[in-house]
Amino acid sequence: MEGKEAVILLLLCMLIPVGLAAEAGRTKMKPVCLQCHSTSWVEGYFEEFDKVVNDYNLLWDYVDRLLQDAYAKGLASKDNPIDELPEIYHYLIWHHSGRRWRMGAAMTRPDWAHWNGAVDTIMINPGSMQSDLEMREKLQSVENK
C-alpha cells in the first residue's frame, strides 16, 4: 500500500469507530490466517485473544479510575501528565506491561503474555500505584490538619 491508498486508509481508521475498524481488519485478516491454519484454529485464536483483551480492559478501566480519582482528590496534578508515580504507573500499565500482555497474546506467545505482560500488569503495577495513592492520601490528611 502506497501514498494515496495509505492516506485514505488512515483517514478511514480515524473516522470509523474502533470496534468497526477492528472488525473490518479482522475480516481482512482471517483469510490470511486460513492460508495456513484450519477454521477452528483461526476462530479459537480470535476467541482467546478477545478474552485477553477483555481482561486487560477490565484492569485498565480500574487503573484509569484510580488516576482520575487521584486527580479529583488533588493527589496528583494534571499539569504534567507523566511526572508523578501514579501517572507513571498508569502509563506503564497501558504502554509497557499492558502492551506486552496484549501483544504476547496476539503473537501466540503465552509465556511472554503471562510473565512479561500479565504478571507485571496485574500483580505489580496496580498494587504499587494504589500504595502510592494511599500514602499520598494519608500525607494530604496530615497536611490538612
C-alpha positions as MATLAB code, in Angstrom:
seq = 'MEGKEAVILLLLCMLIPVGLAAEAGRTKMKPVCLQCHSTSWVEGYFEEFDKVVNDYNLLWDYVDRLLQDAYAKGLASKDNPIDELPEIYHYLIWHHSGRRWRMGAAMTRPDWAHWNGAVDTIMINPGSMQSDLEMREKLQSVENK';
ca = [
       0.000    0.000    0.000;
       1.474    3.317   -1.010;
       0.781    7.036   -0.981;
      -2.840    7.890   -1.612;
      -4.180    4.475   -0.519;
      -2.346    4.693    2.812;
      -3.657    8.200    3.476;
      -7.222    7.129    2.662;
      -6.916    4.087    4.951;
      -5.520    6.238    7.757;
      -8.357    8.753    7.390;
     -10.943    5.980    7.364;
      -9.449    4.485   10.530;
      -9.712    7.873   12.198;
     -13.364    8.247   11.172;
     -14.592    4.695   11.785;
     -15.339    3.754   15.398;
     -12.674    1.463   16.855;
     -14.974   -1.577   17.042;
     -15.930   -1.284   13.396;
     -12.337   -0.736   12.296;
     -11.232   -3.755   14.335;
     -13.955   -5.908   12.820;
     -13.024   -4.750    9.321;
      -9.370   -5.588    9.991;
     -10.320   -8.975   11.389;
     -12.427   -9.692    8.310;
      -9.374   -8.990    6.136;
      -7.016  -10.959    8.397;
      -8.958  -14.211    8.688;
      -8.417  -15.263    5.035;
      -4.680  -14.703    5.528;
      -4.708  -16.936    8.610;
      -6.733  -19.579    6.778;
      -3.954  -19.976    4.221;
      -2.005  -21.955    6.843;
      -4.435  -22.729    9.672;
      -7.756  -24.531    9.975;
     -11.023  -22.678   10.527;
     -11.292  -23.995   14.087;
      -7.752  -22.796   14.882;
      -8.451  -19.321   13.484;
     -11.776  -18.996   15.312;
     -10.180  -20.253   18.537;
      -7.287  -17.834   18.177;
      -9.552  -14.800   17.899;
     -11.790  -16.046   20.706;
      -8.827  -16.451   23.076;
      -7.269  -13.162   22.007;
     -10.567  -11.364   22.677;
     -10.592  -12.829   26.197;
      -7.120  -11.447   26.882;
      -8.086   -8.010   25.580;
     -11.283   -8.041   27.649;
      -9.321   -8.975   30.788;
      -6.829   -6.206   30.086;
      -9.666   -3.712   29.501;
     -11.186   -4.539   32.910;
      -7.872   -3.826   34.602;
      -7.312   -0.697   32.516;
     -10.721    0.693   33.489;
      -9.846    0.163   37.167;
      -6.410    1.786   36.843;
      -7.775    4.712   34.849;
     -10.447    5.303   37.521;
      -7.700    5.279   40.172;
      -5.837    8.038   38.344;
      -8.953   10.096   37.634;
      -9.940    9.823   41.331;
      -6.423   10.910   42.297;
      -6.790   13.994   40.119;
     -10.210   14.743   41.622;
      -8.865   14.398   45.188;
      -5.813   16.547   44.436;
      -3.428   13.616   44.996;
      -1.873   14.127   41.573;
      -1.735   17.062   39.192;
      -2.687   17.079   35.523;
      -0.111   19.835   34.830;
       2.499   17.361   33.560;
       0.872   14.083   32.555;
       3.758   11.797   33.494;
       5.741   13.364   36.319;
       4.208   11.658   39.359;
       4.243    7.978   40.307;
       0.504    7.353   39.783;
       0.812    8.752   36.251;
       3.937    6.721   35.586;
       2.236    3.505   36.711;
      -0.805    4.438   34.600;
       1.498    4.814   31.603;
       3.394    1.589   32.329;
       0.170   -0.400   32.609;
      -1.057    0.983   29.306;
       2.091    1.121   27.221;
       4.701   -1.130   28.773;
       3.438   -4.226   30.573;
      -0.105   -3.938   29.207;
       1.160   -3.811   25.649;
       3.396   -6.829   26.273;
       0.396   -8.701   27.680;
      -1.793   -7.959   24.657;
       0.954   -8.355   22.044;
       2.133  -11.608   23.617;
      -1.396  -12.929   23.223;
      -1.678  -11.539   19.691;
       1.528  -13.314   18.655;
       0.546  -16.597   20.387;
       3.317  -16.330   22.951;
       1.604  -17.350   26.216;
       4.830  -17.293   28.230;
       5.522  -13.714   27.117;
       1.910  -12.641   27.602;
       1.870  -14.118   31.095;
       5.276  -13.471   32.660;
       6.255  -10.268   30.862;
       2.765   -8.848   30.497;
       0.022  -10.043   32.816;
       2.214  -10.554   35.893;
       3.587   -7.004   35.753;
       0.258   -5.536   34.705;
      -1.860   -7.301   37.310;
       0.421   -8.161   40.210;
       2.983   -5.381   40.371;
       1.994   -2.049   38.836;
      -1.618   -1.580   40.097;
      -0.621   -2.514   43.661;
       2.316   -0.120   43.593;
       0.092    2.609   42.155;
      -2.567    2.014   44.791;
       0.023    2.005   47.624;
       1.422    5.316   46.396;
      -2.051    6.855   46.236;
      -2.879    5.616   49.747;
       0.339    7.209   51.046;
      -0.482   10.461   49.244;
      -3.962   10.452   50.798;
      -2.516    9.953   54.298;
       0.002   12.750   53.737;
      -2.753   15.015   52.454;
      -4.874   14.377   55.568;
      -1.874   15.174   57.827;
      -1.138   18.369   55.879;
      -4.760   19.492   56.135;
      -4.888   19.171   59.963;
];
